[in-house]
Amino acid sequence: MTEAAERFAADLAALAPPGARIGVAVSGGPDSLALLLLAAAARPGAIEAATVDHRLRPGSAADAAHVAAICAKLNIPHATLTTRWTDPPTANLQASAREERYALLSEWARERQLTAVATAHHADDQAETLLMRLARGSGIAGLGGTRPSRPLTDSIALIRPLLTWRRAELAEIVAQTGLTPLDDPANRDPRHDRARLRAMLADADWADPARFAASASHLRDADEALDWMTATLADTRLTHTADGITLDPAGLPRELQRRLLLLAFDKPPRGPDLLRAIDALVDGRTVTLGRLKLEGGASWRMTEAPLRRR
């Protein structure tokens, strides 16, 4: 545990400065329990824990109480955050649950004056995310997977200090302590894409999740490099006029054209729609996308589209 705690402390220090008070999201499964144990060892007295009760299945309140009891034994402050919906959503259940979960964690972290909230996403999760998004035709940004840190609010970061750790490593840490992790049956439910993919990877001896996760990290680095290049090019390639924006696309790779064009939109359009619009602009045609009228040619002109008559 000492060696693991030292490794984790270094991972955590890269995302949250020493001395910062950290929140830990704990569902009670082996991954989040390992995160709790490692955080308690790395930052004694400087962490708090929270469990979100989504109220989506019988026994969820008991699961939250189980985590609370573990935190009490470890002398770690714990809060149970209960979803506020009257009836659970029937469509896009996982996305809705994720949105509600992060909203509750944001409020809790603000009230407790925490600087960051840590979640237990790890290398195996990264591999699954990469393959799921690859199957959906995602671009570089999507294939970069989960980022180590992103803003949760203006003043609170959402951090993932376990992205280089394997699921088996985390399970072993929990096993060594004698704690009993909770088992979420949704992790094996074949109705969920991630559960089916997880089962497939478990049976594929050629698939190394650590290497998939490394590829996601490389793609994330490439995405950040392209963002940096786009910001640099925007100063010389984008011109703001009285009624819109003009883009000089000459000689630019298609991906940089796409990223520069995106800067003109308040609300990003769907990826396939934007690519079709770029094809039209390259051909010199005029198209409407969202609230913008796009005129192609040697330079691309973006203005607000006139309202359609009913």
Steps between C-alpha positions, in 0.01 A plus 500: 500500500789736573639465148155542349432806716824662389418436136149639548628805687712590198205450263277713723759777541503546121127583513449669838762695696618358834284621786191545284183349644370229268162336462480134399198356321445150644238261368622212715637289215863382506627783279359783708587328830860473383492870412369577849772293668779647287377856551474448876859373505634776275308793654408406859250740649457690172231297321124454520283242328158504337274227363227578249181300548335502157192317634495284188489160669393346830775504757675816377443675833649200683803515271554865589470411869763227448744760363417737784588228753837439330576872504410516869753223573763695305403828673416662166202740480232355271181630339226316313368705206155392381368572152216750486294360214141403581503219244821352352556590134387240249725613212879543503504368855878481540557849357227646722641326807849630421373857460312485829797339675742774402247771588465355851875460543554861387258633763650280770858604419404868501328470837796312648751745347687227315741588219449180298289185479676176407336209321631147452528481120797274418694356207246225427225764487712698254541198276125435500424866426748506211349192337140615553573837340699340220196287420291819482739672260625765745770747404828567675341686791263213577766231461715678757271351762464635851727792585697496826341830600221729387300780664205381705410861586687829462695428818488121539681242284387149417813283515579138410827402671465127419517511120830308492377235747352164401170368633674193642750714694218691666310184588814359663540812717147459631546126553810561713301717741226243552227745398202360312427697181151530362402324180304704247309263271481775235869435431399163352168601345524417126252779425784747555766546231780527754403178676499307170837647404646421841398136462651488152832644619513251787492215245744659252856400588632729224343813653720680753297777669818677610609540137154620398517755781845609381360554150219713648763707680695554175180605322421740784846657459437536126163661567660753737767577239233564237309724741820700556558529126138604443526779758820622332348490151184679610697824538594502131238286326178633655384856433202650680290729282200717571255221416694179559830316475727421205729196500804456274524120450780503241756223544365383835441131576133413523513445877630853560235638265240315704626631833523858377150480354367375833613822666226686311222303671349576839361147511717239325314317220500122464827365363358347180305821425814709537701272270230519232507879533877502449460294182254761372731789590795337324278469189412870525139440597284675760332305782315575820609328819339579831445873511780578254513549125830362365630623163786309337775591257856623542394633839209380710250752629275434799204726573179460693246318288175683427194373683294255298150606408224272620 
